[in-house]
Amino acid sequence: MRKKILAGAMFLASLLFLSLAATPYSRTADAALITLRLTLVTVLSILVVRERWRSRHEPMGRAAPTRSDIGDNFLQRCRRWYRGE
């Protein structure tokens, strides 16, 4: 039930942002969305590079030692969400 409410809220928020294109605030909405997207891409890129840098000395197919921190947890959650796991 909670996921349905969250999905509905995200849908309504996206409709709100799309409707701002017909108002005088369209440039502000575009700037906000572009900033949000670039921030998300930057954060995820930093986390991916950091993880690859930490496991660069591990042979292929061998599991890396478990040194979990908040960045690893966030990246794993994003992967699971993207892959639908």
C-alpha positions as CSV (number, residue, x, y, z in Angstrom):
1,M,0.0,0.0,0.0
2,R,2.8,2.4,0.9
3,K,4.5,1.8,-2.5
4,K,1.3,2.7,-4.3
5,I,0.9,5.9,-2.4
6,L,4.5,6.8,-3.1
7,A,4.1,6.1,-6.8
8,G,0.9,8.1,-6.9
9,A,2.6,11.1,-5.2
10,M,5.6,10.9,-7.6
11,F,3.1,10.8,-10.5
12,L,1.3,13.9,-9.2
13,A,4.5,15.7,-8.6
14,S,5.7,15.0,-12.2
15,L,2.3,16.3,-13.5
16,L,2.8,19.5,-11.4
17,F,6.3,20.0,-12.9
18,L,4.9,19.4,-16.4
19,S,2.1,21.9,-15.9
20,L,4.6,24.6,-14.9
21,A,5.7,24.7,-18.5
22,A,2.5,26.6,-19.3
23,T,3.1,29.3,-16.6
24,P,5.6,32.1,-16.3
25,Y,7.6,29.9,-14.0
26,S,8.7,27.5,-16.8
27,R,12.3,28.7,-16.8
28,T,12.5,28.2,-13.0
29,A,10.9,24.8,-13.3
30,D,13.4,23.8,-16.1
31,A,16.3,25.0,-14.1
32,A,15.2,23.1,-11.0
33,L,14.7,19.9,-12.9
34,I,18.0,20.2,-14.7
35,T,19.7,20.9,-11.4
36,L,18.0,17.9,-9.8
37,R,19.0,15.6,-12.7
38,L,22.6,16.7,-12.8
39,T,22.9,16.3,-9.0
40,L,21.6,12.8,-9.2
41,V,23.9,11.8,-12.0
42,T,26.9,13.3,-10.2
43,V,26.2,11.6,-7.0
44,L,25.6,8.2,-8.6
45,S,28.7,8.6,-10.8
46,I,30.9,9.4,-7.7
47,L,29.5,6.4,-5.9
48,V,30.2,4.1,-8.9
49,V,33.7,5.4,-9.4
50,R,34.4,5.1,-5.7
51,E,33.2,1.4,-5.6
52,R,35.2,0.5,-8.7
53,W,38.3,2.3,-7.2
54,R,37.9,0.3,-4.0
55,S,37.6,-3.1,-5.8
56,R,40.2,-2.5,-8.5
57,H,42.7,-4.9,-7.1
58,E,40.2,-7.8,-6.8
59,P,40.5,-10.6,-9.4
60,M,37.5,-11.0,-11.7
61,G,34.8,-13.3,-10.2
62,R,36.0,-13.0,-6.7
63,A,33.8,-11.3,-4.2
64,A,35.1,-8.1,-2.6
65,P,35.5,-8.0,1.1
66,T,32.4,-6.6,2.8
67,R,33.3,-3.0,3.7
68,S,29.8,-1.7,3.7
69,D,29.0,2.0,4.4
70,I,26.2,4.4,3.6
71,G,27.4,5.0,0.0
72,D,27.5,1.2,-0.7
73,N,24.0,0.8,0.8
74,F,22.6,3.6,-1.3
75,L,24.2,2.3,-4.5
76,Q,22.9,-1.2,-3.9
77,R,19.4,0.2,-3.3
78,C,19.6,2.1,-6.5
79,R,20.7,-1.0,-8.4
80,R,17.9,-3.1,-6.9
81,W,15.4,-0.4,-7.8
82,Y,16.7,0.0,-11.4
83,R,16.7,-3.8,-12.0
84,G,13.4,-4.4,-10.2
85,E,14.7,-6.8,-7.6
